[in-house]
């Protein structure tokens, strides 16, 4: 992936300070883009972005639910490519406050798309979705042609946002495509309600991990750098390969149970005493088996994960152990 395509492109990233957003922003900075970042909170302490990174980002504080702000910023900066990552991303929070989830995840998406609809200089829009947009299916792994049938607030918000993106692609010929990922992990995820960050924290502090489910839920895990590579590959090829209206799964295609993942953590000898955990079996409104086929992304985009689970977890563990050692 060369910098030639990206050099001096005007790129808009919503949710740029979040876990995936911060990694993607750093990758874009390295490619030489002119980056505009929108986030509802700006200057948060919990981000991997450095002061040097911020100097290379035109920072906007605000919400994607604010259509006037979104439209004004995309127009003012004559944006060429959009990565829409901003969302209420925690399932538990969405369940407690569905209106906030629907506003951020559904209204925020149509605001981005409507703002881009009449602007000829917007050439590529990538919408970050989720495997949860598919809802629960008996046939696994999920493929991109599976029905979108979320049942609970977060899942439904992603199903709806994906359908809206599809509408804008087919009705208005907007150059928009959707990505759906397995569980993304890596350095700098400060959402400790998620399994891997919480497990890393417990490892670093010698604490016992509390597993909300029965430990038998099945998921796939994909390293954050591999996800960023997939997003960049899709955005770069979207116009030239006529990929508007398409969706792409990004997965390492190696599903594990929660207990299986925790055993892997211990097996990899990450430099700490073995992780202890207790099973609470209290998870509600979660799909028991979820994992993706990324055959389409491999075939069409030429994308494939570079990092094995062992390598990704080792990098992640080193980062968290260093982070907690300083606190």
Secondary structure, DSSP 8 states (H G I E B T S, - for coil): --STTTTT-EEEEETTTSHHHHHHHHHHHHTT-EEEEEESS-S-SSSS--HHHHTTEEEEE--TT-HHHHHHHHHHTT-SEEEE--S---HHHHHH-HHHHHIIIIIHHHHHHHHHHT-TT--EEEEE--GGGG---SS-SB-TTS-----SHHHHHHHHHHHHHHHHHHHH---EEEEEESEEE-TT---TTSHHHHHHHHHHHT-EEEESS-S--EE-EEEHHHHHHHHHHHHHHTTTTT-TT-EEEE--S--EEHHHHHHHHHHTT-SSS--EEEE-----S--SB--B--HHIIIII-----S-HHHHHHHHHHHHHHHHHT-
